[in-house]
Amino acid sequence: MAASKVKQDMPPPGGYGPVDYKRNLPKRGLSGYSMFAIGIGLMLYGQYRIFKWNRERSVLQQVRENLEEEAKIMKDVPGWKVGESVYNSNRWHTPTIDQLYFLRDDVDLARNKLNHIFHV
């Protein structure tokens, strides 16, 4: 048997083209800057809500102190109902600054007038 001639595979003339080995994935989701901006925005909104709630809570605490003081002052008056609304409705009416500090001295009223004017 005659030995057959083996033909070896060779590259084409000029060589093979470049191999594309990089991952070509589509861009998904938000960029890092936009996620950072959204995070900062959420934190600022949360701080605003906490600030607002603390101010509302201080007003309600002042109203409760006023009702306790009214109960002490009017305890001997027959038929007096503490905290009875002067309005003919059951809706909440935000108290004015004068109503919040009517049992305090004038110095306390003047000191707190500007503090409460923006959130009442």
C-alpha positions as CSV (number, residue, x, y, z in Angstrom):
1,M,0.0,0.0,0.0
2,A,1.3,3.2,-0.9
3,A,1.5,5.9,1.7
4,S,-1.0,8.6,1.0
5,K,0.1,12.2,1.3
6,V,-1.5,14.0,4.3
7,K,-2.8,17.4,3.6
8,Q,-2.5,19.7,6.6
9,D,-5.1,22.4,7.3
10,M,-3.5,25.8,7.0
11,P,-4.8,29.3,7.6
12,P,-6.1,31.2,4.7
13,P,-3.7,33.5,3.0
14,G,-3.4,36.7,5.1
15,G,-4.5,34.9,8.3
16,Y,-7.8,34.7,10.2
17,G,-9.7,37.8,11.1
18,P,-9.8,39.1,14.7
19,V,-11.8,37.1,17.2
20,D,-14.7,39.0,18.9
21,Y,-14.2,38.0,22.5
22,K,-15.8,41.0,24.3
23,R,-19.3,40.7,25.9
24,N,-21.7,42.8,24.0
25,L,-24.6,43.0,26.5
26,P,-27.3,45.7,26.1
27,K,-27.3,48.5,28.7
28,R,-29.9,47.8,31.4
29,G,-31.3,49.9,34.2
30,L,-30.4,53.4,35.4
31,S,-26.9,54.8,35.4
32,G,-25.0,55.2,38.6
33,Y,-25.5,59.0,38.7
34,S,-29.2,58.7,38.3
35,M,-29.4,56.1,41.1
36,F,-27.3,58.4,43.3
37,A,-29.6,61.4,42.5
38,I,-32.7,59.3,43.3
39,G,-31.1,58.2,46.6
40,I,-30.3,61.7,47.6
41,G,-33.8,62.9,46.6
42,L,-35.4,60.2,48.8
43,M,-33.2,61.1,51.7
44,L,-34.1,64.8,51.4
45,Y,-37.8,64.0,51.2
46,G,-37.6,61.7,54.3
47,Q,-35.8,64.5,56.2
48,Y,-38.5,66.9,55.1
49,R,-41.3,64.6,56.3
50,I,-39.5,64.0,59.7
51,F,-39.1,67.8,60.1
52,K,-42.7,68.4,59.3
53,W,-43.9,65.7,61.6
54,N,-41.8,67.0,64.5
55,R,-43.3,70.4,64.1
56,E,-46.9,69.0,64.0
57,R,-46.1,66.9,67.1
58,S,-44.9,70.0,69.0
59,V,-48.1,71.8,68.2
60,L,-50.2,68.9,69.3
61,Q,-48.2,68.7,72.5
62,Q,-48.8,72.4,73.1
63,V,-52.5,71.9,72.6
64,R,-52.5,69.0,75.1
65,E,-50.7,71.1,77.7
66,N,-53.2,73.8,77.1
67,L,-56.1,71.4,77.7
68,E,-54.5,70.1,80.9
69,E,-54.0,73.7,82.2
70,E,-57.6,74.5,81.2
71,A,-58.8,71.5,83.2
72,K,-56.9,72.7,86.3
73,I,-58.2,76.3,86.0
74,M,-61.8,75.4,85.3
75,K,-62.2,72.4,87.6
76,D,-64.6,74.3,90.0
77,V,-66.9,75.6,87.2
78,P,-70.0,73.4,86.9
79,G,-70.9,72.2,83.4
80,W,-67.5,73.2,81.9
81,K,-66.3,70.8,79.3
82,V,-62.5,70.9,78.8
83,G,-61.5,71.1,75.2
84,E,-65.0,71.7,73.8
85,S,-64.8,73.2,70.4
86,V,-66.0,76.8,69.9
87,Y,-66.9,75.9,66.3
88,N,-70.1,74.1,65.3
89,S,-68.3,71.2,63.6
90,N,-66.3,68.2,64.5
91,R,-63.5,69.0,62.0
92,W,-60.0,69.8,63.2
93,H,-59.2,73.5,63.0
94,T,-55.6,74.3,63.2
95,P,-55.1,76.5,66.3
96,T,-53.7,80.0,65.8
97,I,-50.6,81.1,67.6
98,D,-52.6,83.1,70.1
99,Q,-54.7,80.0,70.9
100,L,-51.6,77.9,71.4
101,Y,-50.0,80.3,73.8
102,F,-53.0,82.0,75.5
103,L,-52.1,80.5,78.9
104,R,-48.4,81.6,78.7
105,D,-46.9,84.9,79.4
106,D,-46.4,87.5,76.6
107,V,-42.6,86.9,76.4
108,D,-43.2,83.2,75.6
109,L,-45.8,84.2,73.0
110,A,-43.5,86.7,71.3
111,R,-40.6,84.2,71.3
112,N,-42.6,81.4,69.7
113,K,-44.7,83.5,67.3
114,L,-42.2,83.4,64.5
115,N,-41.2,79.8,65.2
116,H,-44.7,78.5,64.7
117,I,-46.0,80.8,62.0
118,F,-44.6,78.7,59.2
119,H,-45.8,75.3,60.1
120,V,-49.2,75.8,61.7
